[in-house]
């Protein structure tokens, strides 16, 4: 799935997503990662929704974003309810969707200059 070009080339935006790979400003990620408008982390150690913990969410919360968009792979899979409550207790929303929808949503929110972090769970295709 190809995405339209983001207006500001200094902002990290998703250019292309396909199962097992995401392209962000010319950088290709093939493992779980997260991005904000100004940073990328290409080795986020969450390879399945069942591995998501408060410690992994804390890494995302350190970005000081107002919302976490969590892509759970090819299908939307919800984490444990306590993880939603944990984010809410920190004043941050947690939105969960399939990776393609998560990428589109992230791009839209960054064009609105929203503080958002996109975390993608990318399972190995091997």
Rosetta blueprint (number, residue, H / E / L):
1 X L
2 X E
3 X L
4 X L
5 X L
6 X L
7 X L
8 X L
9 X L
10 X L
11 X L
12 X L
13 X L
14 X E
15 X E
16 X E
17 X E
18 X E
19 X L
20 X L
21 X E
22 X E
23 X E
24 X E
25 X L
26 X L
27 X E
28 X E
29 X E
30 X L
31 X L
32 X L
33 X E
34 X E
35 X E
36 X L
37 X L
38 X L
39 X L
40 X E
41 X E
42 X L
43 X L
44 X L
45 X L
46 X L
47 X L
48 X L
49 X H
50 X H
51 X H
52 X L
53 X L
54 X H
55 X H
56 X H
57 X H
58 X H
59 X H
60 X H
61 X H
62 X L
63 X L
64 X L
65 X L
66 X L
67 X E
68 X E
69 X E
70 X E
71 X E
72 X L
73 X L
74 X L
75 X L
76 X L
77 X L
78 X L
79 X L
80 X L
81 X H
82 X H
83 X H
84 X H
85 X H
86 X H
87 X H
88 X H
89 X H
90 X L
91 X L
92 X L
93 X E
94 X E
95 X E
96 X E
97 X E
98 X L
99 X H
100 X H
101 X H
102 X H
103 X H
104 X H
105 X H
106 X H
107 X H
108 X H
109 X H
110 X H
111 X H
112 X L
113 X L
114 X L
115 X L
116 X E
117 X E
118 X E
119 X E
120 X E
121 X L
122 X L
123 X L
124 X L
125 X L
126 X L
